[in-house]
Amino acid sequence: AGSLPWSVGFHLGDILDGYSFWLYTIASSISYPLVMIAFAHFWLVFPTAAGPMQSRPWASPALYAVPLGLVAAVQVLSVSLNPTASTVLIGPGALLAHLIVMLFTVFGLGLAAWRFKTAVDPVGRRQVRMVILAMAVPLAGALLLGLIPETITRKPLLSYDAQALLALPTPLMMGVAIFRYRLFDLDFIVSR
């Protein structure tokens, strides 16, 4: 859902008003932070729940609700004070969404490294290693080549179209983790 406008060929210059503009705004302000929060949440519960996720049932909903609610509130407030297209695209709400994406990307990558370091059994360590490789390469590339430079200079070092190529090996690595290292016990389901 977050990539819908981009994947059908819309770029910023094409969507300055109308339906496509709001589709892009919702996609970039809500969906991208949501995906990165889910990435961090994945590492908090994979392969087993850790810390607050295990003992506090409200922690998972709060992990999503607090940052997304903050983005929505800042976006609504900034648009109500200055209702122009530029406020929505580069205003405080968009900047906050960008910062949340960066924060949860770094947090998720840190959690992934922690999960790898604390994995006890060798099979679990290999499973975690393959999932880390599958997710970390495109996310670290997006962070270092796109998000951080775009926040500082308003222009990524490498276009997002080219950065998407970093994610091409992800399905292959996940397939290796699933079939070779028995990740998620899906082998039983697939063999049926």
N, C-alpha and C positions, 0 to 999 in steps of 0.2 A: 504494500500500500504506500509506503514511504517513497518508493522510486517510481510510482506511476507516472507523474508528469514528465520526469526525466526520461523514462524508458519509452514513452511514445513520441519523443522528439521535442518536447517543450524545453526551451531554455529561457533564461531570465528576460531577455529582450522580447520574447513572444507572449509573455503572460502578464503584462503590466495592468490589465484590467479584466473585469468579467469573471466568469466561472473558472477559467483556468488559473487565474491569479489566486483565487481562494483555495483551489485544489492544491496548488503549489505551497501556499502559506500553511495550510493544515499539514501537508506532508512533511515540510521541513521543520515546522515548529513543534509538532507533536510526535509524528511517527519516528523520526530519527532518534530523538531522545528515548523514546519507548524501546527501540531496538537495543540501544546501548545499555539501558537499565536492565533489560531482559538478559543481555550478555553477562552483566555482573551478577544478576540473580542466578543464572545458570551455574556459575562457579561457586556460588554460596550453597547450592544444593547438590552439586555433582561431585563425586559419586555418592556422597551422603550429605545430609544437611549438617551445616556447621553453625556454631555460635547462636546468634539470636534467631536464626531461621528454624532452629530445632526447638528452642524453648519458649519462644514468643509467637503465637499464631498471628498476631497483628503486624509482625515485622515485614512479611511479604507484601501485603497491600500498601503499607506505609512506604516501602521502597519505591513503589510506582506512584502513589498518590501525591506525596510531598513534592518531588521535583516537577511532575507534570502539572500539578495544581499551581505551583509557583510560576511556571512558564505561562500558563493560561491567564493567571491573575495579572502578571506584569504586561502581557500582550494586550489584554482588554484595557487595562489602565492607560498604557501608552497610546493606544489607538483612540481612546475616548478623549485624551488630552490633545492629540494631534492626529486627526483622521485622514492621513495621506498614505499613499502606497509606499512611500519611502520609509515611513514610520514602521509599517508592518514588516518590510523586507530587511531593513538595517537598523531598526530601533532597538530599545532595551529588551523587548521580548525575544527578538531574533538572536540578539547577542547572548542572552541568558540561555536560550535553547542550545546555542553553539557551545557555550561553556559547559553545560550539563553533558552534552555529547562527549566533549573532551574529557571531562572528569570521570564519567562512567567508563569510557574506553580505557583510560589509565588504571582505574580501580579494577576493572574486569581483568586486564592483563596482569596486574599485580596479584589478584586472587588466583588466576590460572597458574602463575609461577609458584605461589604458595601451595596450591593443591599438588603440583608436581613434586615439590620438595617434601611435602608431608605424606605422599603416597607410600604405604608400607609394603604392600606386596608387589613383586615385579610385573605381574600382569596388569594390575591397576596402574602402575607407573607408565607402562607402554601405552595403555589406553589413553591416559591423560596426556601423554606426550603427543600422540597423533592428533587429538582434538585441539591441543594448544597450537600445533603447527597449522592445522586447518583454519583456525580462527585468527591467530596472532599475525600472520603474514599480511593479510589484507587490512586488518585493523591498524596495525602499526604503520603500514604504508599510508593509509588514509590519514592517520593522525599526523605523521611527520611530513607528508608531501601535500596535504590538503588542509586539514582543519587548523593546525597551528599557524602555518603561513597565511591562510585566509583571514584568520582572526587578527593577525598583526598588520598585514599589508593589503587586505581585501582581495587578494588574488592567490590561488593555490600555486605551488611550485610546479605541479603536474596536473593537467586537466582531470576532472573527475571521470571523463570518458576513458582516459588512459589508466587511471587508478583502478577502474573496474577490472582490468586485466589481471590485477594481482589476486583477485578472488577466483580465477579460473581453476587452480588446483584444489580448491576447498572441497568440492564434492568427491574428488578422487581420494583425498586424504581421509575424509569421513568414511568413505566406502572401505578403505583399508582398515580403519579402526573398527568398523562394524563387523566385517567378515574375518579379518585375520586375528584381531584381538578380542572378539566377542563382545564388543561394546553394545550396551543396552539389551543384550540377550536377544537380538533380532534374528540371529541365525535360525533359531527354532521357528520363528514365524515365517521367515522367507522359505525355509525348506518344506513347509507344509504345502 
